Amino acid sequence: MDEITRREYEETVKRVEAEENRQNKRLDKLEESLATLTDLTISVEKIATSIEQMQKELTKQGERLEKIEAEPGENWKKVVWLVVAAVVGFALHAALGI
């Protein structure tokens, strides 16, 4: 079996330590990326919840708007019906000579 010299051993240790440091830096960067991704995921979830709430509110407002827009039409129908009823009533009154 070949024995290695002290110098070769120390060089091997330095290379292993350098590789360890490099791997630790990579792990640190990955942890930072994971934390950023987690924050982003939480933000997207909050946005989705907010949009869902806004959609519900928008639907309610749309229903209220339809009612508000329909009201003048309903009032106009009542006015027309009253005018027609008055004209028919007046015509009947005149025809019957009351």
Secondary structure, 3 states (H helix, E strand, C coil): CCCCCHHHHHHHHHHHHHHHHHHHHHHHHHHHHHHHHHHHHHHHHHHHHHHHHHHHHHHHHHHHHHHHHHHHHHHHHHHHHHHHHHHHHHHHHHHHCC
